[in-house]
Amino acid sequence: MPAVGQITVGGALAIDGHGAALPAKGELPETGQAFGSLSNMILSLDAVVWDSSSISYQVKTYDRTMPETKALLTHLGRTFITSVTLQVAANQNLRCQSFTNVAASTLFASPSTAGSQSFASYLANTGRVEAILFPFTQYPWLKVWSVCPNMPLLSRHTTAPYNYVFPDIIPHSVAVLVNKIISGNPEAALELGPTEYAVTVAGLAAFLASDLWGAAKNTQLYIKASTLRLAEGGGVVLCQRSDVQRAVSKFAAKYNSLVASYQANGQYPMNGPTEIRATGLDSGSTVLVSGAEPPCLFALTERSDQPTWDTALWLNMLTIPGTPGSYNFYTDMAAWARSNYASYAGVRVEWSKGWAYTSTGPWTDTNAMTVTLPNDFTIGRTSTDDFAWALATYDTLDPHRIFLNPLLDLLAP
Ligand SMILES: Cc1cc2nc3c(=O)[nH]c(=O)nc-3n(C[C@H](O)[C@H](O)[C@H](O)COP(=O)(O)OP(=O)(O)OC[C@H]3O[C@@H](n4cnc5c(N)ncnc54)[C@H](O)[C@@H]3O)c2cc1C
């Protein structure tokens, strides 16, 4: 379940819609419940494809037993979907607790010093965690969801989504600082982060929103399109669940040291928060159709050569679009991630965010787009479900290549 509402089902499925979801320690999934992507919940879909007998494009239904379907589950807009049937589990009630007093150094501690307030520990206890750390602050906005059939004594019952008004209506104090940054004063980031943190703490208190309980969607959907428009870079790290703390602690340490080194050169490329979530991977076995295969081109697709990898960390770094130095910052972080995680984890891109950065912007690294990223969907796959197979399938279903755009021309030639 993406955190954002007001998007279309087609848009969420096209790019790899996900939320923050793993089973807590000992939690058994409900029938129909899975902990990966929205795309893997599709039972069947209708797509507009070429029909050679009528020499025209027609709507055709694909179910999870058909081999082409796995290319259509996440497709980046290389096809057109008109309808989907989704598998769902019975609704659950969730408690969502917000904490703003757990230090980042505690949450993202290295595994050797990590304790009961570490990211991995919250993940073990509840399975559903999101940390948002505003720039130049020490205490993240930590959200922890737990399955609670009955309302806990201290919670507030919520009957509707979007319970955090403060991210969706930009307060004057934040607007002033954003305006300063946009007008050429990037060092205002030093004030922006602490201001956003203060607004969050005050907002949670004012709206009695730090301990909510209710139907899952009412606690999981919390961002509207009216939120501050920020650029996002980052990616997905696939690893064993036992390596989660190691991976997040390395990420946090590298991010902080890179911010400090840019700052030493008078640059403030990152003025938005970092966001960290975790999900499971996509497996055909969670689909209620025998023989179902997971989406081909999705960050969460399992790698057959790494059967112990069962967790994905979604690491996002946000900033005001066009902030000086941000393209180089994203480029540096991406290069670091590839080498740092190589020995025990794998890196993939999150399609709906910025990727393939160079100093001129996102989606400009031709080598990444034509070699590295295709390779990410080729390692540990076979010739009937890898990147090349997916592209060939799109070309069969759309031989006149009408569902294209300049980005796909490069990525999916
Ligand atoms: C504030 C904010 C928060 C977000 N939070 C999350 C999150 O928590 N989790 C997450 O996964 N994502 C998140 N996103 C990303 C969001 O899910 C994607 O940007 C999504 O694609 C937006 O859907 P849309 O309906 O606006 O699609 P559009 O932006 O209109 O389209 C996106 C892509 O989908 C294709 N597409 C749309 N409909 C169809 C269709 N019917 N058939 C074929 N292709 C189609 C389009 O061609 C395009 O390539 C967030 C985005 C924002 C702005």
The ligand as an SDF file (V2000), in Angstrom:
LIG
                    3D

 53 58  0  0  0  0  0  0  0  0999 V2000
    4.0540   12.4750   -2.5340 C   0  0  0  0  0  0  0  0  0  0  0  0
    4.2610   11.1380   -3.1750 C   0  0  0  0  0  0  0  0  0  0  0  0
    4.3890   10.0020   -2.3670 C   0  0  0  0  0  0  0  0  0  0  0  0
    4.5770    8.7470   -2.9520 C   0  0  0  0  0  0  0  0  0  0  0  0
    4.6340    7.6530   -2.1520 N   0  0  0  0  0  0  0  0  0  0  0  0
    4.7610    6.4200   -2.7110 C   0  0  0  0  0  0  0  0  0  0  0  0
    4.7700    5.2500   -1.9010 C   0  0  0  0  0  0  0  0  0  0  0  0
    4.6410    5.2980   -0.6780 O   0  0  0  0  0  0  0  0  0  0  0  0
    4.9270    4.0450   -2.5170 N   0  0  0  0  0  0  0  0  0  0  0  0
    5.0350    3.9470   -3.8780 C   0  0  0  0  0  0  0  0  0  0  0  0
    5.1540    2.8420   -4.3840 O   0  0  0  0  0  0  0  0  0  0  0  0
    5.0210    5.0390   -4.6630 N   0  0  0  0  0  0  0  0  0  0  0  0
    4.8880    6.2660   -4.1190 C   0  0  0  0  0  0  0  0  0  0  0  0
    4.8680    7.3660   -4.9180 N   0  0  0  0  0  0  0  0  0  0  0  0
    5.0440    7.1910   -6.3580 C   0  0  0  0  0  0  0  0  0  0  0  0
    3.7080    6.9380   -7.0780 C   0  0  0  0  0  0  0  0  0  0  0  0
    3.1960    5.6780   -6.6980 O   0  0  0  0  0  0  0  0  0  0  0  0
    3.9650    6.9140   -8.5940 C   0  0  0  0  0  0  0  0  0  0  0  0
    4.4570    8.1510   -8.9870 O   0  0  0  0  0  0  0  0  0  0  0  0
    2.7290    6.5290   -9.4040 C   0  0  0  0  0  0  0  0  0  0  0  0
    3.1530    6.0830  -10.6770 O   0  0  0  0  0  0  0  0  0  0  0  0
    1.7970    7.6910   -9.5560 C   0  0  0  0  0  0  0  0  0  0  0  0
    0.6020    7.2540  -10.1430 O   0  0  0  0  0  0  0  0  0  0  0  0
   -0.2460    8.2190  -11.0920 P   0  0  0  0  0  0  0  0  0  0  0  0
   -1.6270    7.6630  -11.1310 O   0  0  0  0  0  0  0  0  0  0  0  0
   -0.0830    9.6520  -10.6720 O   0  0  0  0  0  0  0  0  0  0  0  0
    0.4630    7.8780  -12.4630 O   0  0  0  0  0  0  0  0  0  0  0  0
    1.1180    8.8060  -13.5620 P   0  0  0  0  0  0  0  0  0  0  0  0
    2.1790    9.6670  -12.9680 O   0  0  0  0  0  0  0  0  0  0  0  0
    0.0260    9.4210  -14.3620 O   0  0  0  0  0  0  0  0  0  0  0  0
    1.8040    7.6510  -14.4160 O   0  0  0  0  0  0  0  0  0  0  0  0
    2.9210    6.9520  -13.9420 C   0  0  0  0  0  0  0  0  0  0  0  0
    3.3000    5.8910  -14.9680 C   0  0  0  0  0  0  0  0  0  0  0  0
    2.2690    4.9290  -15.0250 O   0  0  0  0  0  0  0  0  0  0  0  0
    1.8620    4.7310  -16.3770 C   0  0  0  0  0  0  0  0  0  0  0  0
    0.4440    4.4080  -16.3370 N   0  0  0  0  0  0  0  0  0  0  0  0
   -0.5440    5.0500  -15.6490 C   0  0  0  0  0  0  0  0  0  0  0  0
   -1.7200    4.4340  -15.8510 N   0  0  0  0  0  0  0  0  0  0  0  0
   -1.4840    3.3890  -16.6710 C   0  0  0  0  0  0  0  0  0  0  0  0
   -2.2990    2.3710  -17.2450 C   0  0  0  0  0  0  0  0  0  0  0  0
   -3.6090    2.3110  -17.0210 N   0  0  0  0  0  0  0  0  0  0  0  0
   -1.6950    1.4580  -18.0450 N   0  0  0  0  0  0  0  0  0  0  0  0
   -0.3990    1.5290  -18.3100 C   0  0  0  0  0  0  0  0  0  0  0  0
    0.4390    2.4550  -17.7910 N   0  0  0  0  0  0  0  0  0  0  0  0
   -0.1090    3.3680  -16.9860 C   0  0  0  0  0  0  0  0  0  0  0  0
    2.1470    6.0450  -17.0440 C   0  0  0  0  0  0  0  0  0  0  0  0
    2.3060    5.8720  -18.4370 O   0  0  0  0  0  0  0  0  0  0  0  0
    3.4670    6.4160  -16.3900 C   0  0  0  0  0  0  0  0  0  0  0  0
    4.5480    5.7250  -16.9880 O   0  0  0  0  0  0  0  0  0  0  0  0
    4.6760    8.6230   -4.3650 C   0  0  0  0  0  0  0  0  0  0  0  0
    4.5490    9.7580   -5.1720 C   0  0  0  0  0  0  0  0  0  0  0  0
    4.3370   11.0010   -4.5880 C   0  0  0  0  0  0  0  0  0  0  0  0
    4.1840   12.2090   -5.4780 C   0  0  0  0  0  0  0  0  0  0  0  0
  1  2  1  0
  2  3  1  0
  2 52  2  0
  3  4  2  0
  4  5  1  0
  4 50  1  0
  5  6  2  0
  6  7  1  0
  6 13  1  0
  7  8  2  0
  7  9  1  0
  9 10  1  0
 10 11  2  0
 10 12  1  0
 12 13  2  0
 13 14  1  0
 14 15  1  0
 14 50  1  0
 15 16  1  0
 16 17  1  0
 16 18  1  0
 18 19  1  0
 18 20  1  0
 20 21  1  0
 20 22  1  0
 22 23  1  0
 23 24  1  0
 24 25  2  0
 24 26  1  0
 24 27  1  0
 27 28  1  0
 28 29  2  0
 28 30  1  0
 28 31  1  0
 31 32  1  0
 32 33  1  0
 33 34  1  0
 33 48  1  0
 34 35  1  0
 35 36  1  0
 35 46  1  0
 36 37  1  0
 36 45  1  0
 37 38  2  0
 38 39  1  0
 39 40  1  0
 39 45  2  0
 40 41  1  0
 40 42  2  0
 42 43  1  0
 43 44  2  0
 44 45  1  0
 46 47  1  0
 46 48  1  0
 48 49  1  0
 50 51  2  0
 51 52  1  0
 52 53  1  0
M  END
$$$$
